[in-house]
Amino acid sequence: MDLKTLIREIPDFPKPGILFRDYTTVLKDPQGWRYSIDRLTELVKPLQPTAIIGIESRGFILGAPLAYQLGLGFVPVRKPGKLPADTHSVEYELEYGSDRLEIHQDALVPGERVVVVDDLIATGGTAGATASLIDRCGATLAGFAFVIELEGLNGRDRLPDVPIISLVSYD
C-alpha cells in the first residue's frame, strides 16, 4: 500500500515555511490504518521488545495497538504535568522551538527492551529526548518505529545507533 497517497500535506504549519505531513488522514482510512499497524507489527517484532513506548500524542495512537498486537505493555511519554507519579524529565529542541517530555520513574525496569513509536521523525529531537528518558530508567532501547520520516532533516543522525523503522520517507 502506498501510504503517501493518504498523507495530507499542510503548508506553513505550525509556522511559515514548514510543510506538515498529517498522518490523521491515514487514521480515518480503514485500509491505511490497518496497514500501518500490521506493517509496524511485522517490522518491530524481530526487535524483541518487552514494551512499547508511545510519544504524546500521535505515538499513543500508534503505540497502543502495536503493543496490543505484540502482546506487550504500553508506556506513555508525555508533556509536563500530565503524569501523576514521580517522573524523569528532559528538555529538548524541536525544529520550531523547544519542549519537555516526562516518563514515570517506575514505568520501565532495568534491562527491559523497548521500542519507541511515533507518527513522524523530523529533526530527531523528540525521539532523542525519549531515548534519554529510557536511559534514565535503566531500560534498553531496542529501536524506533515511525510511519513518516523526513529524511532531509537528518533526524536519524541525532538518535542512538539502534534499528530505525519508517514506513514512508520524504526528502
ChimeraX attribute file (.defattr): number of C-alpha atoms within 10 A of each C-alpha:
attribute: neighborCount
match mode: 1-to-1
recipient: residues
	/A:1	9
	/A:2	10
	/A:3	18
	/A:4	17
	/A:5	10
	/A:6	18
	/A:7	19
	/A:8	14
	/A:9	14
	/A:10	12
	/A:11	13
	/A:12	11
	/A:13	12
	/A:14	11
	/A:15	10
	/A:16	8
	/A:17	9
	/A:18	13
	/A:19	13
	/A:20	15
	/A:21	20
	/A:22	16
	/A:23	20
	/A:24	15
	/A:25	16
	/A:26	20
	/A:27	17
	/A:28	11
	/A:29	12
	/A:30	10
	/A:31	12
	/A:32	20
	/A:33	19
	/A:34	13
	/A:35	16
	/A:36	20
	/A:37	20
	/A:38	14
	/A:39	14
	/A:40	22
	/A:41	19
	/A:42	12
	/A:43	14
	/A:44	24
	/A:45	14
	/A:46	9
	/A:47	16
	/A:48	13
	/A:49	21
	/A:50	20
	/A:51	23
	/A:52	30
	/A:53	28
	/A:54	28
	/A:55	25
	/A:56	18
	/A:57	15
	/A:58	15
	/A:59	22
	/A:60	22
	/A:61	18
	/A:62	25
	/A:63	31
	/A:64	21
	/A:65	17
	/A:66	28
	/A:67	24
	/A:68	13
	/A:69	15
	/A:70	18
	/A:71	11
	/A:72	16
	/A:73	16
	/A:74	20
	/A:75	21
	/A:76	21
	/A:77	25
	/A:78	20
	/A:79	17
	/A:80	15
	/A:81	10
	/A:82	11
	/A:83	14
	/A:84	7
	/A:85	11
	/A:86	11
	/A:87	18
	/A:88	16
	/A:89	20
	/A:90	18
	/A:91	14
	/A:92	16
	/A:93	15
	/A:94	14
	/A:95	12
	/A:96	10
	/A:97	7
	/A:98	11
	/A:99	15
	/A:100	16
	/A:101	22
	/A:102	24
	/A:103	28
	/A:104	19
	/A:105	17
	/A:106	12
	/A:107	18
	/A:108	22
	/A:109	13
	/A:110	13
	/A:111	13
	/A:112	16
	/A:113	19
	/A:114	26
	/A:115	27
	/A:116	27
	/A:117	30
	/A:118	24
	/A:119	25
	/A:120	24
	/A:121	24
	/A:122	18
	/A:123	23
	/A:124	23
	/A:125	21
	/A:126	28
	/A:127	27
	/A:128	19
	/A:129	22
	/A:130	27
	/A:131	22
	/A:132	18
	/A:133	22
	/A:134	27
	/A:135	15
	/A:136	16
	/A:137	21
	/A:138	15
	/A:139	18
	/A:140	19
	/A:141	23
	/A:142	22
	/A:143	23
	/A:144	25
	/A:145	28
	/A:146	23
	/A:147	22
	/A:148	23
	/A:149	26
	/A:150	19
	/A:151	15
	/A:152	11
	/A:153	15
	/A:154	15
	/A:155	18
	/A:156	22
	/A:157	11
	/A:158	14
	/A:159	22
	/A:160	15
	/A:161	11
	/A:162	13
	/A:163	15
	/A:164	17
	/A:165	17
	/A:166	18
	/A:167	18
	/A:168	16
	/A:169	15
	/A:170	11
	/A:171	8
